Every structure is written in C-alpha cells, then in structure tokens.
Amino acid sequence: MEKSSTGRIIVDNLMMILWIGLGTWACRFLYPLAAWAYLIFAVLMVYVILRKLICTKCYYYDKWCHSGWGKLSALFFKKGNIENFSTSVVKILPPLTYGLLLVLPLVSIIISMIRSFSLIKIIVLVLLLSVSSYSGAIGRKKSCEQCKMRYICPGSAAK
C-alpha cells in the first residue's frame, strides 16, 4: 500500500473517534470525572503519544497510510529512524493503550448497569463492542495486510 484511499482514511478515523466517544459515554454512566479522564487519556495516547513514538519511525511518515497518521505525525514531530521502529515501546504500548480503551469503559458500564439498568447502557455497550471489534480486529487486519511495515512490525495482524 503506497497510499490509502481517502475513504479508508475517513472510515478508520471515524471508527476511532466513535470508539473514543462511546468509551467516554460509557465511563460517564459511572462517574462524569472518569469520562473526562478517559477522553483526555484516549486523545493523548491515540493522537499524540503513539504518533510520536511509532509513526515518526514508520515508512509511512509524512505519507497517507490507512489512517492518515503518517501525515499527522509529520505535522507535529520530526522524522525518526526507521531502524528503531521495532522497539519494545512498539511491542507494549499500543496493545496496552487499546486494551485500556476497551476495558475501562466496559468495566464502567457493567458497574453502572449493576447500579441501575437501562436500555441506553445496553445500546452503548453493544456499539462499543462492535466498533472496538472492527477497529481492533477486522479493520486492523485489512490494514496490516497492505502495509509495507507488516514484516518488521511487532503488532502486525498480517503475519
């Protein structure tokens, strides 16, 4: 994949924004301050910290990858060394981040449903699981299969 389609970039980013939005909403059911903490954590990790630590060392730096994050990272950070791409940070931080993006709202919404059940909580739960499943598995596998970094990326779903 030399350049992703604009449609793919838009879909991937909308799904990530939806995931963060649903996770924030799920945390709000339990405690409004938890929602703010989740939102800040999610945005910082997904759009700043991971972009600095991973995308600056990627082949797609300043290019249109499946999510457009190569271009995003080039706007804010200088290029890193591609030979440092497969560091321990790349192995640990993304799965930890995306795991927390799913587990924190799941725990919040389950505790909230125990306290007071509602249909809207079930709807948010189902949507959260659907969106995170697409982003974390289906969409990720499709992207990894076309990525030039798939053979050296420790998190590639295409191996």
N, C-alpha and C positions, 0 to 999 in steps of 0.2 A: 504494500500500500504506500504509494508515494504521496498521495493527497486524498484525504477523505472527502466524501460529498458533503455539501453544506447541510443537506437534510439529516445526514447521520450525526453531524456535529450538533445540530439543534436538538435532535431527539435525545442524544446522550446527555446533553446539559440539562434539558428539561426534566429528564428522569432523575438526575442527581438533585436538582432543585426541588423536585417533588418529594424525593426521599427525605431531604433535609426538612422540608416543610411539614411533611407528615410526622416525622420524628419529633419535631418541635411541638406540634399539636398534641401528640401522644404524651409527651413529657408534661405539657401544660395541664392535662387531666389530673395529674398527680399533684403538681406544685408549679405555679407560674414562674418562680425563680429558676426552677430546674429547666424550664423551657428556654429561658434566656441563656442559661449556661450551655445547654445543648446546642443552641443555634450558634453562639459565638465559637464554641469548640469546633463544630462541623464546618463552618465557613473558613475559619483559620486553618484547620488541618487540610481540608479538601482543596481550597483555592489559593492558599499561601504556602504553608509549610511543606506539604508534599510536592507542590510545584517547584519549590526551591531545591529540595533535597533530591528529587528524582528527575523532573523534566529538564533541568539545566544540564544534565549529563546524558540526555537521551538523543538518539539520532534525529528525532522529530523536533528538537529545539528550534524555535523560530519557523516551524513548518506546521501545516494543518494535519495533525493526527486525528484519530477518530473522535476525540473530544475537543480538539482545538486548544488543548492545554499547552502544547508546544509553543504556540503563538502567545498565549497568556504569560507563560513563564519568561519569554523573551522581552515582554513589555516591562517586567519588574526586576529581572535578575540577569546577571551576566552569565555567559555560557561556561559550563563546567567541562571537565574532561570525561569523554565517553568511556574511557577505560576504567573509570571509577563508578560506573553505573551499577554494577552488581555488588554493592557493599552490603554490609549487614543491615544498615538502615532500610534499604530497599526490601530486604527479606522480612523484616519485622514490622516496620511502621505502617505500611498500607494495610495488611490484614488486621492489625490491631485497631487501626483507625476505623476501617469499615465494619469490623466486628462490633466496636463500641457504638457506631452509628445505628446499628440494628438492635443490639442487646439493651442499651439504655432505654430507648422508647418502649421496647417490648416489656421490660420489667415494670416500667412506669405505668403503662396502660393496663397490665394484668393486675397490679396492685390497686389501681384506680377502679377497675371493674369489680374487684372483690369488695371494695368500699361501697360503690354504688354502680350498678349495672345500667348500661344504656345502649340503645341500638347504634348511636353515632360512634361509640367507642369500638363496637364490633366492626363497623364500616371502616374506620381509620385503621384498625388492626389488619384487616384483610387487604386494604390498599397498601399499607406499609410493607406487608409481607410480599405482595405482588411486585411492587416497584423495586424493592431491595433484591428480590429474586431475579428480576430482569437485569438490573444494573450489575449485581454481583456475580451472576452466573451466565445467563443467556447472552446478554449484550457484551459482556467481557470476553466470553469465548469467541464470539464473532470477530471482535476487535483484535484479539490476540492472534487469531489465525492469519490475519492480514498484516500484522506488524513486523517490521524489519528487525525489531529487538527481541522477538519471541525466543530465539535460541540462547540468548545471554540473560534474559530477564528471569530472575528467580520466581517471580509471581505470574509468569505466563500460564494461561489456561490452554495453550495450544500444544503443549509438549506431550 
